[in-house]
């Protein structure tokens, strides 16, 4: 992990049914609180993310194709091309 442990500052671009959705990971911190460090895409009725591009703060770029919708995944900058599917309680 060249960037940081949580991937804060990563930019994710999802291509779904001809649309491009962009999200950046910047969890909010406040007094005695913190937002979760995750990114969520609203995919409507799409069953698949055609292409997901992750630009890590280090400058590294990873591309994932044909990711199934309606699930939580964990991406790791150090693990090229690996996608781990988890249930929300495991995160």
Residue pairs with C-beta under 8 A, 6 or more apart in sequence:
1 76
1 77
1 78
2 56
2 58
2 60
2 77
2 78
3 9
3 10
3 56
3 57
3 58
3 60
3 77
4 57
6 25
6 27
6 37
7 25
7 37
7 56
7 57
7 75
7 77
8 25
8 26
8 27
8 37
8 57
9 24
9 25
9 26
9 56
9 57
10 24
10 25
10 39
10 54
10 55
10 56
10 57
11 22
11 23
11 24
11 25
11 54
11 55
12 22
12 23
12 24
12 25
12 39
12 41
12 52
12 53
12 54
12 55
13 20
13 21
13 22
13 52
13 53
13 55
14 20
14 21
14 22
14 23
14 41
14 43
14 49
14 51
14 52
14 53
15 21
15 49
15 50
15 51
15 52
15 53
16 41
16 43
16 46
16 48
16 49
16 50
17 44
17 46
17 50
21 41
21 42
23 39
23 40
23 41
24 39
25 37
25 38
25 39
27 34
27 35
27 36
27 37
28 34
28 35
29 35
36 91
38 72
38 91
41 49
43 49
43 69
43 70
46 69
47 68
47 69
47 70
48 66
48 67
48 68
48 69
49 64
49 66
49 67
49 68
49 69
50 65
50 66
51 63
51 64
51 65
52 63
52 64
52 65
52 67
53 61
53 62
53 63
53 64
54 61
54 62
54 63
54 64
54 75
54 77
55 61
56 62
56 77
58 77
60 77
62 75
62 77
62 80
62 81
64 75
64 81
64 83
67 73
67 83
71 85
72 85
72 86
72 87
72 88
72 91
73 83
73 84
73 85
73 86
74 83
74 84
74 85
74 86
74 91
75 82
75 83
75 84
76 82
76 84
